């Protein structure tokens, strides 16, 4: 299961009802934020997904409209009681920008791990999604992100009823663990169907069209792609 929330779609011009571009993703109870312009935490507060489970922040690039919200958000995550480290992904130069912004957010009760990614790099999010980046075509180093998430095989409730598995034990089988019913053991394979195709989504912003992006987003179920036009367009 993966939930995607577009916190803002206003490109580089925030309006009262249309904040800067930012996207929040939730899978397996873990949150990952894509870009963090000024005011991102205000939008996050509106939707009540919480702050403490924010495990990763993925930055496309280091322009202010994509990163200036970081210090305030890091403080709010601290106030929410987080102690586990948070990972910040971004293009080369991210460490220097995060260090600079942290001059005004120096003390945090959790670690901040910065991972600078290069074209083609892969990484894994806490919720189990596998990430991959390609270089976007912007004026500065810019990353486009793709996430792939495996799906568990479908659960067959009719078969579970036939085998006499009580409903409270269904979730155990769904997790892939056997259960004991009336002295006998029921294996997950008895109530789970074929393996299902995974889910893929991509976040692409501030880029001209490019072959690398086309390759990255090929076959995704959801593509969030935002662009503004040049003056002569
Ligand atoms: Zn930009």
Boltz pocket constraint, residues with backbone or C-beta under 6 A from the ligand:
constraints:
  - pocket:
      binder: B
      contacts: [[A, 61], [A, 63], [A, 138], [A, 206]]
      max_distance: 6.0
